[in-house]
Every structure is written in structure tokens, then in C-alpha cells.
Amino acid sequence: GTSMIIGVPRETHRHEHRVGLTPQAVRRFIHDGHQVVVERSAGIAARFTDREYEEAGAKIVYSSDEAYKRADLVCKVGVVSHDELDLLKPGLVVGAFHHLTVAPRATVNRLREMDVTAIGYELIEDASGHRSILIPFSEMAGQMAVYLAAYYLQNEVGGRGILLGNVPGIAPPTVLILGAGTVGRTAARRAVAIGAHVIVLDASLQKLREVSRELEGRVVTQLVSPDRLESYTRIADVVIGAVLIPGARAPFLVSEDMVKAMRPGSVIIDLSIDQGGCVETSRPRTPEAPTYVVHDVVHYCVPNMTANVARTASRALADALKAPLAELLEKGVADALRDNPGLAAGTYLYQGHVTHGPLAAAHDVAVSPLSTLLADA
């Protein structure tokens, strides 16, 4: 196969603690005959030291400029920031959670100008069409939602003063979960395990069937409808929003009037906040001031939650990327995209051409079918 140089820059967003590749992943790619340059302190927030990267065979470089300029392929986590736009060199391949459909126009224009190939981890699919890189993050977020809800139900942080658990002789607290995808299912599993009364709403009967089967009927499952949302939000101690429509804005399921009618001191954890939120009163917040209260209901709406469990999340990312990146490095970009439809699905831009329909629509540019571009390659 080809030999490529992989660059791992330090993340620029101040709440992004994850890192593009772990030392273990670096060791694997070096073993396969590639080179890796890692910007100093890139893994430090996730507790991966420069020394560990060096022992894995990487070269430590002292600026993000070097990490970008030396690389054929840049592996990062968060979106390409404004400052990083100046570091792009012509023809670079950049893998990240790009979320380009909601990126500033300047970002997209710069990627086009520099003939960048942008591969969005959030779009990559496995052989059965599942978004394989997102799955572990969804599983983490679902679990975190339940832990956070338990914490924010405590009096001292403004909650109702309820133990999210099981006390003999006391009716269990009610957790309402909106969405039965990976996030909702994982949250349901956790909430059931700690003894809550769990209600799951989704528009898909098939997904409800799956969650019901997995939890052996210990959850109430119902098709979502306005009247059900109204009656269940009234009795919920916790509402977890887990509605995700890939590449699109989340729908508002819970209106402000429903929030008004909720129990005082109840908690909303809106995991859809990355896509705009599924509760009308949700607003994005930062980890320093993660919650706020509206109509006596505690709201937790922090995008990108798994950045806060950066060590676990970085490992999960490296594991999920193992196969697609290995193929990309082994075959070279064009052949890998030709052979692997799941990787092709992850491509926002190929050599500066927008290949992702929704991105082209969002920025009002022409879409170039990837297959056509690859046929010419």
C-alpha cells in the first residue's frame, strides 16, 4: 500500500478534551508503514502524554502549523476552527466531526478553495448502513444523561429532591425518554437498571419493539403524539431528549406550555441540543454553567457531552476509526472511497468539490457526485 503521513493537531475548542488518535492507534498505523506527527500536548486533556506518543513511534511537533503542513491526512475531533483555516494546505485530507451543514460559509469556502477532502466521522457508515462512528458516542451520551439527571435532581443544585433510584416502599421516579435510537435505548437501559419507571416515546414502532424486547418489557413504550407528550411530561421527574435526525435539525417535541406544566424541580436533559434541541425552552450552554431554570424546571443542554469523558471517548473514537482509516491509508483516498460505500457516504468534499447533497443545499452550491469525480481520477 501507499505510505502516508498522519497529522494529529491539538484541538482548539476550549471544551474539546478529546484527541484525534490515541497512542495505541498511532502504534498500529506506524506498524502498517505510515508516519505520524502529533502536536505537543495534543492528548494531554485525555491523559495521553507526549512520551506515550513518542514511544508509539510518533514524532512530536511544536505547532499546529507543523501538524497540518507535514500531513497528508489530518485526524482531529472537533470542527475546523477559524484559526485552522489558514493552516490548510492544497489537497489535504481532513477527518473530523465536521458537521459542515451547520458550519460558517467561510469554512466551507476555504475547504473548497484549498481542494480539501473532508471526511465527516458523523456520516461514515458500516456495511449495514449504520453510522458506525457515532454509535459509541451515542451509547456514552445515553448513559451520561441518566447520571446527570440523578445529580441535578438533588436539592442543592436546584432539583426536586428526588433520588433517581429504588427505595423500597416508595414509588419509583418517572423518566421519560424521547427517542428510541441508540441514545434513547442506552438511557433506558441505565434508567431501568437503577430502578426508575421508564417511558420511551418514538415515531417508529420497530424501534419501540427493539427497546421493549431488549429490556424484557420493563419499559413503557408508546408511539409519540402531542397528547401523549402532554400527559407524560406532566408526570415525569426527568425528561431525556434523544431525538436525532441525521444531518437535520431536531424537531421541537416539547413545547414551552408543556414545560410550564411539568413538576417543579424536575429535570430536562436535552441531548438533541447539538442539532438545535427538541424542547422549545432548550438553549445551548457550556460546561462551566451547564444548567439554567425555566418555569421551575432544570435544563441541562450542553452540546458535545462526550468531550467531558475525553479518555473513554478518544479510545472509542480510535477503535471505531480503526477499519475505515486503515483502508484509507492502505489503498489511498480515491481507491478507498471507490471500494467502500460507507466511507464514501462520509465524504462532504472531495478535492474541493462538494459531494454531500445536504451540504450543497445548505450553502447553495452545485453538488458533484463522488462516483463521477472518482471515475475521472
C-alpha positions as a Markdown table, in Angstrom:
| # | Residue | x | y | z |
|---|---|---|---|---|
| 1 | Gly | 0.0 | 0.0 | 0.0 |
| 2 | Thr | 0.9 | 3.7 | 0.0 |
| 3 | Ser | 2.8 | 5.3 | 2.8 |
| 4 | Met | 1.1 | 8.4 | 4.3 |
| 5 | Ile | 1.9 | 11.0 | 6.9 |
| 6 | Ile | -0.9 | 11.5 | 9.5 |
| 7 | Gly | -1.1 | 14.7 | 11.5 |
| 8 | Val | -2.8 | 14.9 | 14.9 |
| 9 | Pro | -3.2 | 18.6 | 15.9 |
| 10 | Arg | -4.1 | 19.7 | 19.4 |
| 11 | Glu | -7.9 | 20.6 | 19.5 |
| 12 | Thr | -8.6 | 24.3 | 19.6 |
| 13 | His | -12.1 | 24.5 | 21.1 |
| 14 | Arg | -11.7 | 25.1 | 24.8 |
| 15 | His | -14.1 | 22.4 | 25.9 |
| 16 | Glu | -12.8 | 19.8 | 23.5 |
| 17 | His | -10.7 | 17.5 | 25.6 |
| 18 | Arg | -10.7 | 14.5 | 23.2 |
| 19 | Val | -7.8 | 13.8 | 20.8 |
| 20 | Gly | -7.8 | 12.6 | 17.1 |
| 21 | Leu | -5.7 | 9.5 | 17.7 |
| 22 | Thr | -4.7 | 7.6 | 20.8 |
| 23 | Pro | -1.1 | 6.3 | 21.2 |
| 24 | Gln | -2.4 | 2.8 | 20.6 |
| 25 | Ala | -3.9 | 3.8 | 17.3 |
| 26 | Val | -0.6 | 5.6 | 16.4 |
| 27 | Arg | 1.3 | 2.5 | 17.1 |
| 28 | Arg | -0.9 | 0.5 | 14.8 |
| 29 | Phe | -0.6 | 2.9 | 11.8 |
| 30 | Ile | 3.2 | 3.1 | 12.2 |
| 31 | His | 3.3 | -0.7 | 12.3 |
| 32 | Asp | 1.5 | -0.5 | 8.9 |
| 33 | Gly | 4.3 | 1.6 | 7.5 |
| 34 | His | 2.9 | 5.1 | 7.9 |
| 35 | Gln | 4.3 | 8.1 | 9.7 |
| 36 | Val | 2.5 | 10.1 | 12.4 |
| 37 | Val | 3.2 | 13.7 | 13.6 |
| 38 | Val | 1.5 | 14.7 | 16.8 |
| 39 | Glu | 1.3 | 18.3 | 18.1 |
| 40 | Arg | 2.8 | 18.8 | 21.5 |
| 41 | Ser | 0.2 | 18.2 | 24.3 |
| 42 | Ala | -2.5 | 17.1 | 21.8 |
| 43 | Gly | -3.6 | 14.2 | 24.1 |
| 44 | Ile | -2.9 | 15.8 | 27.5 |
| 45 | Ala | -6.5 | 16.5 | 28.5 |
| 46 | Ala | -7.4 | 12.9 | 27.8 |
| 47 | Arg | -4.3 | 12.0 | 29.9 |
| 48 | Phe | -2.2 | 10.7 | 27.0 |
| 49 | Thr | 1.3 | 12.1 | 27.3 |
| 50 | Asp | 3.7 | 13.2 | 24.6 |
| 51 | Arg | 6.0 | 10.5 | 25.8 |
| 52 | Glu | 3.4 | 7.8 | 25.1 |
| 53 | Tyr | 3.0 | 9.1 | 21.6 |
| 54 | Glu | 6.8 | 9.1 | 21.1 |
| 55 | Glu | 7.0 | 5.5 | 22.4 |
| 56 | Ala | 4.3 | 4.5 | 19.9 |
| 57 | Gly | 6.6 | 5.9 | 17.2 |
| 58 | Ala | 5.1 | 9.3 | 16.6 |
| 59 | Lys | 7.2 | 12.5 | 16.1 |
| 60 | Ile | 6.2 | 15.4 | 18.4 |
| 61 | Val | 5.9 | 18.7 | 16.6 |
| 62 | Tyr | 5.7 | 22.1 | 18.3 |
| 63 | Ser | 2.9 | 23.9 | 16.4 |
| 64 | Ser | -0.4 | 23.1 | 14.8 |
| 65 | Asp | 1.0 | 24.6 | 11.7 |
| 66 | Glu | 3.6 | 21.7 | 11.5 |
| 67 | Ala | 0.9 | 19.1 | 12.3 |
| 68 | Tyr | -1.1 | 20.4 | 9.3 |
| 69 | Lys | 1.7 | 21.2 | 6.9 |
| 70 | Arg | 3.6 | 17.9 | 7.2 |
| 71 | Ala | 0.5 | 15.7 | 6.9 |
| 72 | Asp | -1.3 | 14.1 | 4.0 |
| 73 | Leu | -4.2 | 13.2 | 6.3 |
| 74 | Val | -5.2 | 15.2 | 9.4 |
| 75 | Cys | -7.1 | 13.3 | 12.1 |
| 76 | Lys | -8.9 | 15.6 | 14.5 |
| 77 | Val | -12.1 | 15.6 | 16.5 |
| 78 | Gly | -13.9 | 18.9 | 16.5 |
| 79 | Val | -14.8 | 21.2 | 13.6 |
| 80 | Val | -12.1 | 23.0 | 11.7 |
| 81 | Ser | -11.9 | 26.3 | 13.6 |
| 82 | His | -11.4 | 29.8 | 12.1 |
| 83 | Asp | -7.7 | 29.8 | 13.0 |
| 84 | Glu | -7.2 | 26.4 | 11.5 |
| 85 | Leu | -8.5 | 27.5 | 8.1 |
| 86 | Asp | -5.1 | 29.3 | 7.5 |
| 87 | Leu | -3.2 | 26.0 | 8.1 |
| 88 | Leu | -4.9 | 24.0 | 5.4 |
| 89 | Lys | -2.6 | 23.1 | 2.5 |
| 90 | Pro | -3.8 | 22.3 | -1.0 |
| 91 | Gly | -5.2 | 18.7 | -1.4 |
| 92 | Leu | -5.2 | 17.9 | 2.3 |
| 93 | Val | -7.5 | 15.2 | 3.6 |
| 94 | Val | -9.1 | 16.1 | 6.9 |
| 95 | Gly | -11.1 | 13.6 | 9.1 |
| 96 | Ala | -13.2 | 15.1 | 11.9 |
| 97 | Phe | -16.7 | 15.5 | 13.2 |
| 98 | His | -17.1 | 18.3 | 10.7 |
| 99 | His | -20.8 | 19.0 | 10.9 |
| 100 | Leu | -20.4 | 21.1 | 7.8 |
| 101 | Thr | -24.1 | 21.6 | 7.1 |
| 102 | Val | -24.2 | 24.0 | 10.1 |
| 103 | Ala | -20.6 | 25.4 | 9.6 |
| 104 | Pro | -20.0 | 29.0 | 8.7 |
| 105 | Arg | -19.9 | 29.7 | 4.9 |
| 106 | Ala | -16.3 | 30.9 | 5.3 |
| 107 | Thr | -15.2 | 27.4 | 6.5 |
| 108 | Val | -16.9 | 25.7 | 3.5 |
| 109 | Asn | -15.5 | 28.2 | 1.0 |
| 110 | Arg | -12.0 | 27.8 | 2.4 |
| 111 | Leu | -12.2 | 24.0 | 2.2 |
| 112 | Arg | -13.3 | 24.3 | -1.4 |
| 113 | Glu | -10.6 | 26.8 | -2.3 |
| 114 | Met | -7.9 | 24.5 | -0.9 |
| 115 | Asp | -9.1 | 21.4 | -2.7 |
| 116 | Val | -9.6 | 19.7 | 0.6 |
| 117 | Thr | -11.1 | 16.3 | 1.0 |
| 118 | Ala | -13.3 | 16.4 | 4.1 |
| 119 | Ile | -14.5 | 13.2 | 5.7 |
| 120 | Gly | -17.1 | 13.6 | 8.4 |
| 121 | Tyr | -17.0 | 10.9 | 11.1 |
| 122 | Glu | -20.6 | 11.6 | 11.8 |
| 123 | Leu | -21.6 | 10.4 | 8.3 |
| 124 | Ile | -19.4 | 7.3 | 7.9 |
| 125 | Glu | -21.5 | 4.1 | 7.7 |
| 126 | Asp | -20.7 | 0.4 | 8.2 |
| 127 | Ala | -21.7 | -2.3 | 5.8 |
| 128 | Ser | -25.3 | -2.4 | 7.1 |
| 129 | Gly | -25.8 | 1.4 | 6.8 |
| 130 | His | -25.4 | 2.3 | 10.5 |
| 131 | Arg | -23.4 | 5.4 | 11.4 |
| 132 | Ser | -20.7 | 3.3 | 13.0 |
| 133 | Ile | -18.5 | 6.1 | 14.4 |
| 134 | Leu | -21.5 | 7.8 | 16.1 |
| 135 | Ile | -22.7 | 4.7 | 17.8 |
| 136 | Pro | -20.2 | 4.6 | 20.7 |
| 137 | Phe | -20.7 | 8.3 | 21.3 |
| 138 | Ser | -24.5 | 7.8 | 21.4 |
| 139 | Glu | -24.0 | 5.0 | 23.9 |
| 140 | Met | -21.9 | 7.2 | 26.1 |
| 141 | Ala | -24.3 | 10.1 | 25.9 |
| 142 | Gly | -27.3 | 7.9 | 26.8 |
| 143 | Gln | -25.5 | 6.7 | 30.0 |
| 144 | Met | -24.3 | 10.2 | 30.9 |
| 145 | Ala | -27.8 | 11.6 | 30.6 |
| 146 | Val | -29.0 | 9.3 | 33.4 |
| 147 | Tyr | -26.1 | 10.1 | 35.7 |
| 148 | Leu | -26.5 | 13.8 | 35.1 |
| 149 | Ala | -30.3 | 13.6 | 35.8 |
| 150 | Ala | -29.6 | 11.8 | 39.0 |
| 151 | Tyr | -27.2 | 14.6 | 40.1 |
| 152 | Tyr | -29.4 | 17.5 | 39.1 |
| 153 | Leu | -32.5 | 16.1 | 40.9 |
| 154 | Gln | -30.6 | 16.9 | 44.2 |
| 155 | Asn | -31.8 | 19.9 | 46.2 |
| 156 | Glu | -28.5 | 21.8 | 46.4 |
| 157 | Val | -28.4 | 22.1 | 42.6 |
| 158 | Gly | -32.0 | 23.2 | 42.3 |
| 159 | Gly | -33.7 | 19.8 | 41.8 |
| 160 | Arg | -36.9 | 18.3 | 43.1 |
| 161 | Gly | -35.0 | 16.5 | 45.9 |
| 162 | Ile | -35.6 | 13.0 | 44.5 |
| 163 | Leu | -33.3 | 10.0 | 44.5 |
| 164 | Leu | -33.1 | 8.6 | 41.0 |
| 165 | Gly | -33.1 | 5.1 | 42.3 |
| 166 | Asn | -35.1 | 2.5 | 44.1 |
| 167 | Val | -36.2 | 2.9 | 47.7 |
| 168 | Pro | -38.5 | 0.1 | 49.0 |
| 169 | Gly | -41.9 | 1.4 | 49.9 |
| 170 | Ile | -41.6 | 4.5 | 47.7 |
| 171 | Ala | -42.9 | 4.7 | 44.1 |
| 172 | Pro | -40.0 | 4.9 | 41.7 |
| 173 | Pro | -39.3 | 8.2 | 39.9 |
| 174 | Thr | -40.5 | 8.5 | 36.3 |
| 175 | Val | -38.0 | 9.0 | 33.5 |
| 176 | Leu | -39.5 | 10.0 | 30.1 |
| 177 | Ile | -37.2 | 9.3 | 27.2 |
| 178 | Leu | -37.9 | 10.9 | 23.8 |
| 179 | Gly | -36.4 | 8.7 | 21.0 |
| 180 | Ala | -35.6 | 5.0 | 20.9 |
| 181 | Gly | -32.4 | 5.2 | 18.8 |
| 182 | Thr | -29.0 | 4.3 | 20.3 |
| 183 | Val | -29.0 | 7.2 | 22.7 |
| 184 | Gly | -32.6 | 6.6 | 24.0 |
| 185 | Arg | -32.1 | 2.9 | 24.2 |
| 186 | Thr | -28.9 | 3.2 | 26.2 |
| 187 | Ala | -30.5 | 5.8 | 28.5 |
| 188 | Ala | -33.5 | 3.5 | 29.0 |
| 189 | Arg | -31.2 | 0.6 | 29.9 |
| 190 | Arg | -29.4 | 2.7 | 32.5 |
| 191 | Ala | -32.6 | 4.2 | 34.0 |
| 192 | Val | -34.2 | 0.7 | 34.3 |
| 193 | Ala | -31.1 | -0.7 | 35.9 |
| 194 | Ile | -31.2 | 2.0 | 38.7 |
| 195 | Gly | -34.9 | 1.3 | 39.3 |
| 196 | Ala | -36.7 | 4.1 | 37.6 |
| 197 | His | -40.1 | 3.9 | 36.0 |
| 198 | Val | -39.2 | 4.4 | 32.3 |
| 199 | Ile | -41.4 | 5.6 | 29.4 |
| 200 | Val | -40.0 | 5.6 | 25.9 |
| 201 | Leu | -41.7 | 7.5 | 23.0 |
| 202 | Asp | -40.7 | 7.2 | 19.4 |
| 203 | Ala | -42.3 | 7.6 | 16.0 |
| 204 | Ser | -41.0 | 4.1 | 14.9 |
| 205 | Leu | -42.9 | 1.1 | 16.2 |
| 206 | Gln | -39.9 | -1.1 | 15.1 |
| 207 | Lys | -37.5 | 0.8 | 17.4 |
| 208 | Leu | -40.0 | 0.6 | 20.3 |
| 209 | Arg | -40.3 | -3.1 | 19.7 |
| 210 | Glu | -36.5 | -3.4 | 19.9 |
| 211 | Val | -36.2 | -1.5 | 23.2 |
| 212 | Ser | -39.1 | -3.3 | 24.7 |
| 213 | Arg | -37.6 | -6.7 | 23.7 |
| 214 | Glu | -34.2 | -5.8 | 25.0 |
| 215 | Leu | -35.5 | -4.6 | 28.3 |
| 216 | Glu | -37.9 | -7.6 | 28.6 |
| 217 | Gly | -41.0 | -5.3 | 28.9 |
| 218 | Arg | -39.6 | -3.3 | 31.9 |
| 219 | Val | -40.3 | -0.1 | 30.0 |
| 220 | Val | -43.5 | 1.5 | 28.8 |
| 221 | Thr | -43.2 | 2.1 | 25.0 |
| 222 | Gln | -45.6 | 4.3 | 23.1 |
| 223 | Leu | -45.8 | 6.0 | 19.7 |
| 224 | Val | -45.1 | 9.7 | 20.0 |
| 225 | Ser | -48.1 | 12.0 | 19.7 |
| 226 | Pro | -48.9 | 15.5 | 21.1 |
| 227 | Asp | -51.4 | 14.3 | 23.6 |
| 228 | Arg | -49.0 | 11.6 | 24.9 |
| 229 | Leu | -46.2 | 14.2 | 25.2 |
| 230 | Glu | -48.5 | 16.4 | 27.1 |
| 231 | Ser | -49.7 | 13.8 | 29.6 |
| 232 | Tyr | -46.3 | 12.2 | 30.2 |
| 233 | Thr | -44.3 | 15.4 | 30.6 |
| 234 | Arg | -46.7 | 16.3 | 33.4 |
| 235 | Ile | -45.8 | 13.2 | 35.4 |
| 236 | Ala | -42.1 | 13.0 | 34.6 |
| 237 | Asp | -39.4 | 13.7 | 37.1 |
| 238 | Val | -36.8 | 13.6 | 34.3 |
| 239 | Val | -37.2 | 14.1 | 30.6 |
| 240 | Ile | -34.3 | 13.0 | 28.3 |
| 241 | Gly | -34.4 | 14.3 | 24.8 |
| 242 | Ala | -32.7 | 11.8 | 22.5 |
| 243 | Val | -34.3 | 12.7 | 19.1 |
| 244 | Leu | -31.7 | 12.7 | 16.4 |
| 245 | Ile | -32.4 | 13.0 | 12.7 |
| 246 | Pro | -29.1 | 12.5 | 10.9 |
| 247 | Gly | -27.9 | 15.7 | 9.1 |
| 248 | Ala | -31.1 | 17.7 | 10.1 |
| 249 | Arg | -32.4 | 19.9 | 12.8 |
| 250 | Ala | -34.1 | 18.1 | 15.7 |
| 251 | Pro | -37.9 | 18.6 | 15.8 |
| 252 | Phe | -39.4 | 20.5 | 18.8 |
| 253 | Leu | -41.4 | 17.8 | 20.6 |
| 254 | Val | -41.8 | 19.5 | 24.0 |
| 255 | Ser | -43.5 | 22.9 | 23.8 |
| 256 | Glu | -43.0 | 25.7 | 26.3 |
| 257 | Asp | -46.5 | 25.1 | 27.6 |
| 258 | Met | -45.6 | 21.5 | 28.3 |
| 259 | Val | -42.5 | 22.7 | 30.3 |
| 260 | Lys | -44.8 | 25.1 | 32.3 |
| 261 | Ala | -46.9 | 22.2 | 33.2 |
| 262 | Met | -44.0 | 20.0 | 34.4 |
| 263 | Arg | -43.3 | 19.2 | 38.1 |
| 264 | Pro | -41.4 | 21.9 | 39.9 |
| 265 | Gly | -37.8 | 20.9 | 40.2 |
| 266 | Ser | -37.9 | 18.3 | 37.5 |
| 267 | Val | -35.0 | 17.9 | 35.1 |
| 268 | Ile | -34.7 | 18.1 | 31.3 |
| 269 | Ile | -31.5 | 16.7 | 29.8 |
| 270 | Asp | -31.7 | 17.7 | 26.1 |
| 271 | Leu | -29.2 | 15.6 | 24.2 |
| 272 | Ser | -30.6 | 16.8 | 20.9 |
| 273 | Ile | -29.0 | 20.2 | 21.6 |
| 274 | Asp | -26.2 | 19.5 | 19.1 |
| 275 | Gln | -29.0 | 19.6 | 16.5 |
| 276 | Gly | -30.8 | 22.5 | 18.0 |
| 277 | Gly | -32.7 | 20.8 | 20.8 |
| 278 | Cys | -36.1 | 19.0 | 20.9 |
| 279 | Val | -37.5 | 21.1 | 23.8 |
| 280 | Glu | -38.7 | 24.7 | 23.0 |
| 281 | Thr | -37.0 | 26.1 | 26.0 |
| 282 | Ser | -33.6 | 24.5 | 25.4 |
| 283 | Arg | -30.6 | 26.8 | 24.8 |
| 284 | Pro | -27.0 | 25.6 | 24.4 |
| 285 | Arg | -24.8 | 26.1 | 27.5 |
| 286 | Thr | -21.1 | 25.5 | 28.3 |
| 287 | Pro | -19.7 | 23.1 | 30.9 |
| 288 | Glu | -18.9 | 26.0 | 33.3 |
| 289 | Ala | -22.5 | 27.0 | 33.6 |
| 290 | Pro | -24.3 | 23.9 | 32.3 |
| 291 | Thr | -27.8 | 24.4 | 33.7 |
| 292 | Tyr | -30.5 | 27.0 | 33.9 |
| 293 | Val | -34.0 | 27.1 | 35.2 |
| 294 | Val | -37.1 | 27.9 | 33.2 |
| 295 | His | -40.6 | 27.6 | 34.6 |
| 296 | Asp | -39.1 | 25.9 | 37.7 |
| 297 | Val | -37.6 | 23.1 | 35.5 |
| 298 | Val | -33.8 | 22.5 | 35.5 |
| 299 | His | -32.5 | 22.4 | 31.9 |
| 300 | Tyr | -29.2 | 20.7 | 31.0 |
| 301 | Cys | -28.3 | 21.4 | 27.4 |
| 302 | Val | -24.6 | 21.1 | 26.8 |
| 303 | Pro | -23.5 | 20.1 | 23.3 |
| 304 | Asn | -20.8 | 17.6 | 22.7 |
| 305 | Met | -21.1 | 16.0 | 26.1 |
| 306 | Thr | -18.7 | 13.1 | 25.5 |
| 307 | Ala | -15.8 | 15.6 | 25.3 |
| 308 | Asn | -16.1 | 15.6 | 29.1 |
| 309 | Val | -15.2 | 12.0 | 29.3 |
| 310 | Ala | -12.4 | 12.5 | 26.9 |
| 311 | Arg | -10.2 | 9.5 | 27.7 |
| 312 | Thr | -13.0 | 7.0 | 27.2 |
| 313 | Ala | -14.3 | 8.9 | 24.2 |
| 314 | Ser | -10.9 | 9.2 | 22.5 |
| 315 | Arg | -10.4 | 5.4 | 22.8 |
| 316 | Ala | -13.9 | 4.8 | 21.5 |
| 317 | Leu | -13.2 | 7.1 | 18.5 |
| 318 | Ala | -9.9 | 5.4 | 17.7 |
| 319 | Asp | -11.5 | 1.9 | 17.9 |
| 320 | Ala | -14.4 | 3.0 | 15.6 |
| 321 | Leu | -12.0 | 4.6 | 13.1 |
| 322 | Lys | -9.6 | 1.6 | 13.0 |
| 323 | Ala | -11.1 | -0.1 | 10.0 |
| 324 | Pro | -12.0 | 2.9 | 7.8 |
| 325 | Leu | -8.7 | 4.7 | 8.4 |
| 326 | Ala | -6.7 | 1.5 | 7.8 |
| 327 | Glu | -8.4 | 1.1 | 4.4 |
| 328 | Leu | -7.9 | 4.8 | 3.6 |
| 329 | Leu | -4.2 | 4.5 | 4.4 |
| 330 | Glu | -3.7 | 1.2 | 2.7 |
| 331 | Lys | -5.4 | 2.0 | -0.6 |
| 332 | Gly | -5.1 | 5.7 | -0.9 |
| 333 | Val | -8.1 | 8.0 | -0.8 |
| 334 | Ala | -9.5 | 7.5 | -4.3 |
| 335 | Asp | -9.5 | 3.7 | -4.2 |
| 336 | Ala | -10.7 | 3.5 | -0.6 |
| 337 | Leu | -13.7 | 5.7 | -1.5 |
| 338 | Arg | -14.3 | 3.7 | -4.6 |
| 339 | Asp | -14.3 | 0.4 | -2.7 |
| 340 | Asn | -16.0 | 1.4 | 0.5 |
| 341 | Pro | -19.5 | 2.9 | 0.1 |
| 342 | Gly | -19.7 | 3.6 | 3.9 |
| 343 | Leu | -16.5 | 5.8 | 3.7 |
| 344 | Ala | -17.9 | 7.5 | 0.5 |
| 345 | Ala | -21.0 | 8.3 | 2.5 |
| 346 | Gly | -18.8 | 10.2 | 5.0 |
| 347 | Thr | -17.3 | 12.5 | 2.3 |
| 348 | Tyr | -18.5 | 16.1 | 2.5 |
| 349 | Leu | -16.0 | 17.3 | -0.1 |
| 350 | Tyr | -13.6 | 15.5 | -2.4 |
| 351 | Gln | -10.6 | 17.6 | -3.6 |
| 352 | Gly | -12.6 | 20.8 | -3.1 |
| 353 | His | -15.8 | 19.5 | -4.8 |
| 354 | Val | -18.9 | 19.3 | -2.6 |
| 355 | Thr | -20.1 | 15.7 | -2.8 |
| 356 | His | -22.7 | 15.7 | 0.1 |
| 357 | Gly | -26.2 | 16.7 | -1.1 |
| 358 | Pro | -27.4 | 18.4 | 2.2 |
| 359 | Leu | -24.1 | 20.5 | 2.4 |
| 360 | Ala | -24.6 | 21.6 | -1.2 |
| 361 | Ala | -28.2 | 22.6 | -0.5 |
| 362 | Ala | -27.3 | 24.4 | 2.8 |
| 363 | His | -24.6 | 26.5 | 1.1 |
| 364 | Asp | -26.4 | 26.8 | -2.3 |
| 365 | Val | -23.5 | 25.3 | -4.4 |
| 366 | Ala | -23.6 | 22.6 | -7.0 |
| 367 | Val | -23.2 | 19.0 | -5.8 |
| 368 | Ser | -20.6 | 16.9 | -7.7 |
| 369 | Pro | -21.5 | 13.2 | -7.4 |
| 370 | Leu | -18.5 | 11.4 | -5.9 |
| 371 | Ser | -18.8 | 8.5 | -8.3 |
| 372 | Thr | -18.2 | 10.9 | -11.2 |
| 373 | Leu | -15.2 | 12.5 | -9.6 |
| 374 | Leu | -13.7 | 9.1 | -8.8 |
| 375 | Ala | -14.3 | 7.9 | -12.4 |
| 376 | Asp | -12.2 | 10.8 | -13.6 |
| 377 | Ala | -9.5 | 10.2 | -11.0 |
